[in-house]
């Protein structure tokens, strides 16, 4: 479960992993109207509002960290 801006936790404390998240547009996470992915140590948020005017479709190569986005 996402613990806000800090980390993902289980009953033993923080998990040593990065979680990839979609569905919730990043404009609702970081309040940035530019529809950019949000990448932290604990999570990668890739939902960049493809259904919203001026939103984008975003994908990422998890191994390299390279991100592509529609225009």
HELIX and SHEET records of a PDB file:
HELIX    1   1 UNK A   27  UNK A   30  1                                   4    
SHEET    1   A 2 UNK A   9  UNK A  10  0                                        
SHEET    2   A 2 UNK A  13  UNK A  14 -1                                        
SHEET    1   B 3 UNK A  19  UNK A  21  0                                        
SHEET    2   B 3 UNK A  43  UNK A  45  1                                        
SHEET    3   B 3 UNK A  38  UNK A  39 -1                                        
SHEET    1   C 2 UNK A  58  UNK A  60  0                                        
SHEET    2   C 2 UNK A  67  UNK A  69 -1                                        
END                                                                             
